[in-house]
Each structure stands twice: as C-alpha cells, then as structure tokens.
Amino acid sequence: MSPRVVHVISNLGTGGAENMLLRLLEAESAGGRAGGHAVVSFMSGGALFGRIRDLGVELFELGAARSLKTALLLPDLIKVLRATRPDLIQAWMYHANIAASAGRVFVGGRPPVLWNIRQSVQALSNNSMRTRAVILAGTALRASPAGIIYNSEVSAGQHERLGYPRSKRIIVENGFEVSVAPDREAARALLMRALGLGDDALLVGRVARKAGQKDDPTLFAAFRRVADRVPNAHLLLIGRGMRAEDADLADLAAQCGHRDRVHFLGERLDVARLTPGFDAAVSSSAHSEGFSNVVAEAMAAGVPTVATDVGDAPRIVGDPHRIAPPRDPEALSAALVRILQAPPEARRALGARDRQWIADRFDMRAIAVRYRALWDETAGQTHIQNNKTL
C-alpha cells in the first residue's frame, strides 16, 4: 500500500515548485494514487488550486497573508497534519521546510519530512532578509529532514557550503511532458493573431514573473541590441506582474527604443499552449535559479533556447554557445541574434535537438517514478524503525 503523503507549500501560484507539484500529482492521479495525497497551502487560492482539486487531491488552505509569518501558521498546520495522519510530509521550499519540520514534532508517530530546495544561493545577499533567515534556519534544523531534495547539483553544493548536510543530498531534477509533440505552427498562428503581427515577425519569448532575480534590465538591454540587428524581432513577456501598466516595465520598454515591438501578456494559465509559438526563448536571470522550469519547458516545446549561466542552466541547455554570463546583455543578445538570423530550417532543427535533449534526460514519467520510489522508501524505513521501538 502506498504511503499517505502530505505536501506543504507556501502557495499554489504558477511558480516552478508549484508547477512541479502539479505535474507530480497528475502523474500520481494517472496511476490511481491521487487519494494518497493531500496538499496544505499557507495561502488561499492560487492559479493551480482548481487543477489540483480536480485531480481528487485533498486541499487545505491556512489563509496566510502575502507576508508569510511561518510561526503564526504552526498551530493550524499541526491541526491539519494531525487530521490527515501522513506517513510522510513532503515540504516545498524554505518556509514550508521549516514549518513542516517544526510541525511534525506534534504529530503522532512523528512522520518523516523530506525537504525540497528549488533555488540556488550564490550569495545570501541576493535574498531578502526574511529569506536569508529561513535559509540559515535550515542549517540549525539540518538533523530534522530524512532527506533534502535538490533539483540542481549547483544548488546542492551551495547549500552544503552553508552547512546543509551532504549526507542528506538527493538530486531529483524537474520533469517535463514530452510524450506529445507540440503543434508549433498552430501556436505561432495563435500568437500572431493575438498580437496582430505579420507572418515575417520573429518572436523572442520570456516566461517569468516580475522579480529582481529575473533581471528585467538586462533582458531589455539585450533586446535593444537584438531589435537593432533583427528588424522583425519582437519580445513577448509572459508571467505574473509582466504588465504594460507597470511603471518600471514601461520605463524599460521605452528605454530600449523599440516599444512597439515589446508585448506584455501578464500571467497566463495557457503558457504550454503558447510557448511552442516562440521562434526563440530566453532566460535572463541574474541569480537564485536552481533548475529552471521555463528553460526546459521551452526546449521541450521544440523552441531554441538561450539562458544565463545561473544554477543548472548550462546542464539543461547542453550548448555553451547559448549560455551567457549573468548581467551581460551583449552576450545574451549575440546568442539570440545567431538563432534569429539562422535560416528557418536551421531553427527548426535546433528546436528539435533541444526537445530530444530534454526527452532523453528529464522525461516527467521517469522523474515521477523517482519521487514515488523515494516516498515509498522513506516512509517504509520509518515504519520499520517505529515497529522496532514498540
């Protein structure tokens, strides 16, 4: 019998960890195991709430405000954990890791906790004071988790240099759907109609929320150079907060000198349907990425992709000519121009190469099997230990 797994996560928005949780639950649902999972979200609602609920997964919301105060949520979290009686608690990201470790102490049988760390940490100063505090709290609680799952080898090494135990390292990369080939022509036609563009337009897509680590200034500076050299290039921005009404983004778009070729779509739930329509995809992140979902998702959609050298991006892309140093708009633009100026058949071949690269290494079906084996093994070991103490 499969163990009862309760997932603890800050929110159910459209971030990388949240989407990975959704994909895992979809895989478990396909295997008839959705009823063996419950999800506890600190915050209410979220773009993925309905999709997870529709899988038949039990959902609990603790009603936190945007500014999370984990200690204040503990009593409610403990009540949920006691009610759901997990065999294993799977935590997602720093705040949930700390809360799950604290909460398990008050749950019968003290179920094991697996932490999940989804970002890199080149320097603590790249993070807010609150995030620095929870990162360092993890070193104080390092004996608590049964294991620490990282989606990035770079991230694992960085955290271990801060004091996270090497002995608890578990690397499980993100997984992606590659069983069905995307219809790139249909996606491109959809975007062209929505944007009112001609067939000769070339779309550079960037999927990311508005956040400092995503480095919008470098992205716009790079696009200015791209637009100067490729007259039919357009920049398409998708993600939470990526709206033309945002004053900072409006200034950056104006400064790049090609405002009419910058398109803001904001947060979308149909990103998977739109991404195959890109002619090239780009990630401009300056820091804190672990294993970038959006980079691999674009590649899985058959889109040639360029990224900055942050986290495991070089390993994901697998081509040093499409990796640029962080905060280097010249290098980022040069890599994009090479793709956009290539003949269409060369771009298609490169996209097909990228899709196969992801399929060979990060197929979601294989990643889901690894998680299931990890949950079974961790819960099983604790069951044996508990029986020995009876």
Summary of the structure (lengths in Angstrom):
residues: 390
radius of gyration: 21.4
end to end distance: 21.4
largest distance: 73.8
contacts: 1350
relative contact order: 0.12
helix: 50%
strand: 17%
